[in-house]
Amino acid sequence: MAEAFNDLTLSADKAARYAELSAEVASVLDGEPDLTARMATVASMLANSFEHYFWTGFYVVDPAKGDELVVGPYQGTLGCLRIAFGRGVCGTAAATRRTQLVEDVHAFPGHIACDGRSQSEIVVPVLDGQGRLIAVFDVDSDRPAAFDAVDQAGIERILAETFGG
């Protein structure tokens, strides 16, 4: 019973932190139109707010190719430079435009191991105000099953508010 209570408390604390971050991100980015600056700020603020985040950043749709992502602003170890739509967790999120919440990256078909320490991952599509895919936001953890519905809701909210999707 105490373990269930602790899990609920941790989830509530995490949800509150995402809500605080949403307001902080909006305040810091108020009036900033540059997309790269917005992405760099979001990656930095989220990476420094949660200890279960190992790699945090954006893969941006390459406008010259249309069906390929290129690494954008991020925090962490070296990221993959390019990822085709449909390939790995990021490419799947881009192709389907659906958040991918992966408890065990080694069980995900076609997972791309940019860093072998990654154990779990969440990737959220980033849409602009017209509903166009502009990027995906990728967070890896060196812990298995590190992300849950609270992370998904918090990240999706921050990205929608920041990028207009």
C-alpha positions in Angstrom: 0.0 0.0 0.0 2.8 2.4 0.9 4.5 1.7 -2.5 1.3 2.6 -4.4 1.0 5.8 -2.4 4.6 6.7 -3.1 4.1 6.1 -6.9 1.0 8.4 -6.8 3.0 11.0 -4.9 5.9 10.8 -7.4 3.5 11.1 -10.3 1.8 14.1 -8.8 5.1 15.8 -8.1 6.2 15.1 -11.7 3.0 16.4 -13.1 3.4 19.6 -11.0 6.9 20.0 -12.3 5.8 19.8 -15.9 3.1 22.4 -15.2 5.7 24.7 -13.6 8.0 24.1 -16.6 5.3 24.9 -19.0 4.9 28.4 -17.5 8.7 28.9 -17.2 9.2 28.0 -20.9 6.5 30.3 -22.0 7.9 33.2 -19.9 11.5 32.7 -21.2 10.4 32.4 -24.8 7.9 35.2 -24.7 8.5 37.3 -27.9 11.2 35.0 -29.3 10.4 34.1 -32.9 13.5 32.1 -33.8 12.8 28.4 -34.1 16.3 27.3 -33.2 16.4 29.4 -30.1 13.0 28.1 -29.1 14.2 24.5 -29.6 17.5 25.0 -27.8 15.7 26.5 -24.8 13.1 23.8 -24.5 15.8 21.1 -24.8 17.9 22.8 -22.1 15.1 23.5 -19.7 13.7 20.0 -19.8 17.1 18.3 -19.7 18.0 20.1 -16.6 14.7 19.5 -14.8 14.4 15.7 -14.6 17.1 13.3 -13.5 15.7 10.4 -15.6 16.5 12.4 -18.8 19.7 11.2 -20.4 19.5 12.7 -23.9 17.1 15.4 -24.8 16.6 17.2 -28.1 15.1 17.7 -31.4 15.4 16.1 -34.8 14.1 18.6 -37.4 12.4 17.7 -40.7 14.9 18.4 -43.5 13.0 20.6 -45.9 15.2 19.5 -48.8 14.3 15.9 -48.3 10.9 16.1 -46.6 11.1 12.5 -45.3 14.2 12.7 -43.3 15.1 14.1 -39.9 18.4 15.9 -39.1 19.7 16.5 -35.6 18.8 19.8 -34.1 19.4 21.5 -30.8 20.0 18.9 -28.0 21.5 18.2 -24.6 23.6 15.0 -24.1 26.1 12.8 -25.8 26.5 12.6 -29.6 23.2 12.1 -31.4 22.5 10.5 -34.7 22.9 13.0 -37.5 20.1 11.8 -39.8 17.1 9.5 -39.4 14.7 8.5 -42.2 11.0 8.6 -41.6 9.8 5.2 -40.4 13.2 4.2 -39.1 13.7 3.7 -35.3 11.7 5.4 -32.6 12.2 8.9 -34.0 11.4 8.0 -37.6 8.3 6.1 -36.4 7.1 9.2 -34.5 7.7 11.3 -37.6 6.0 8.9 -40.0 2.9 8.3 -37.8 2.8 11.7 -36.1 2.1 9.9 -32.9 4.0 9.9 -29.6 6.2 6.8 -29.1 6.5 5.8 -25.5 9.1 2.9 -25.4 9.8 1.1 -22.1 12.6 -1.0 -23.6 14.4 0.4 -26.7 16.1 -3.0 -27.3 12.6 -4.5 -27.9 11.6 -1.8 -30.4 11.9 -3.1 -34.0 14.6 -1.2 -35.9 15.8 0.8 -32.9 18.8 3.0 -33.7 21.3 2.9 -30.9 23.0 6.4 -31.0 24.2 5.7 -27.5 24.3 2.1 -26.1 23.4 3.3 -22.6 19.9 4.3 -23.7 17.3 1.9 -22.2 13.9 3.7 -22.7 12.7 6.6 -24.8 9.8 8.9 -25.5 9.5 10.7 -28.9 6.9 13.4 -29.5 6.0 14.9 -32.9 6.3 18.7 -33.0 3.7 20.4 -35.1 3.5 24.0 -36.1 0.4 26.2 -35.9 -0.8 24.8 -39.3 -0.5 21.2 -38.2 2.7 20.6 -40.2 5.4 18.3 -38.8 8.5 20.4 -38.1 10.4 18.1 -35.9 10.3 15.4 -33.3 11.4 15.8 -29.7 13.4 12.9 -28.4 14.2 12.0 -24.8 16.2 9.0 -23.8 16.9 7.5 -20.4 19.6 5.2 -19.2 16.9 3.6 -17.0 14.3 1.0 -18.3 10.7 2.1 -18.4 11.6 5.6 -17.2 8.8 7.4 -19.0 5.0 7.2 -18.4 1.8 8.9 -19.3 2.7 11.9 -17.0 5.9 12.5 -19.0 3.9 12.2 -22.3 1.2 14.6 -21.2 3.7 17.1 -19.8 6.0 17.1 -22.9 3.1 17.2 -25.3 1.6 20.2 -23.6 4.9 22.1 -23.5 5.6 21.4 -27.2 2.1 22.4 -28.3 2.2 25.6 -26.3 5.7 26.4 -27.6 5.4 25.6 -31.3 1.7 26.1 -31.9 0.8 22.4 -32.7 
